Amino acid sequence: MRRVESSVTQAWATRLVAATQRVLNQQDGPTVLVGHSYAGTVVSEAGVDPKVSSLVYGAARAPDAGEDFVALSAKYPTMPVRAGTEEHDGYVTLKQDAFLKYFAGDVPRDKAMTLFAVQQPIAKTRFGERTTAAAWHSKPSWYAVSSLDQTINPDLERFLAKRMGATTIELPSSHLSLVSHSKGITDLILEACGRQP
């Protein structure tokens, strides 16, 4: 059973990176890849493409090549959002209370309710996958730490940012900094593009 889960997980990661690669193939110049949360895994893998000029991570995973990110995360206290997950048929979602309080804690309630309503289930196996590359070793990187994050431990985010040597900012934000602190995230992306915010 473990071998099947591993191949399914790897197939999922491969599809996400392949989708990113298709978009990169359509670009005709330097491209900045931006990843929030789990998408940091995709950015780390797909970012080795020669068209990618820099990487931006927002409250994101940033695994090293072959790293067991679940084991790395376990070195930090479990965040409250974990208690609000529910699993059905191998897929995980967040209960409404956990989504509003811990995932989107500083997002206006109406907006947070909309985001909760369109939440998509995530394959449980997806979180255990490993990348084969870590583009942040060779590409300039930026990282936005969400200092009030209740989903990914902010100290883990700080560790990841420091390890990659990223230009780092901290936002007093929940996990959804791209929604609640969109200007700070936009300015960070512009900086990664070489433009003044």
JOPE-V107069 format. One record per backbone hydrogen bond with DSSP energy under -0.5 kcal/mol. NH is the residue of the N-H (numbers start at 1). CO is the residue of the C=O. Records with the same first field share a line. If there is no record, write none. Layout:
BEGIN
NH = CO / CO
END
This chain:
BEGIN
5 = 1
6 = 2
7 = 3
8 = 4
9 = 5
10 = 6
11 = 7
12 = 8
13 = 9
14 = 10
15 = 11
16 = 12
17 = 13
18 = 14
19 = 15
20 = 16
21 = 17
22 = 18
23 = 19
24 = 20
25 = 21
26 = 22 / 23
27 = 24
31 = 51
33 = 31 / 54
35 = 56
37 = 58
39 = 36
40 = 37
41 = 38
42 = 38
43 = 39
44 = 40
45 = 41
46 = 42
47 = 43
48 = 45
49 = 46
52 = 49
53 = 31 / 51
54 = 31
55 = 140
56 = 33
57 = 142
58 = 35
59 = 57 / 144
61 = 37
66 = 131
67 = 64
69 = 67
72 = 68
73 = 69
74 = 70
75 = 72
76 = 73
81 = 150
82 = 79
83 = 80
84 = 81
85 = 82
86 = 93
88 = 91
91 = 88
92 = 122
93 = 86
95 = 84
99 = 95
100 = 96
101 = 97
102 = 98
103 = 98 / 99
104 = 99
107 = 104
112 = 108
113 = 109
114 = 110
115 = 111
116 = 112
117 = 113
118 = 114
119 = 116
122 = 92
124 = 90
126 = 123
127 = 124
128 = 125
129 = 126
135 = 44
137 = 134
138 = 135
139 = 135
140 = 53
142 = 55
143 = 167
144 = 57
145 = 143 / 169
147 = 145 / 171
148 = 173
149 = 146
150 = 102
156 = 153
157 = 153
158 = 154
159 = 155
160 = 156
161 = 157
162 = 158
163 = 159
164 = 160
165 = 161 / 162
166 = 161
167 = 141
168 = 166
169 = 143
171 = 145
173 = 171
176 = 103
177 = 175
179 = 176
180 = 176
181 = 177
182 = 179
185 = 181
186 = 182
187 = 183
188 = 184
189 = 185
190 = 186
191 = 187
192 = 188
193 = 189
194 = 191
195 = 190
END
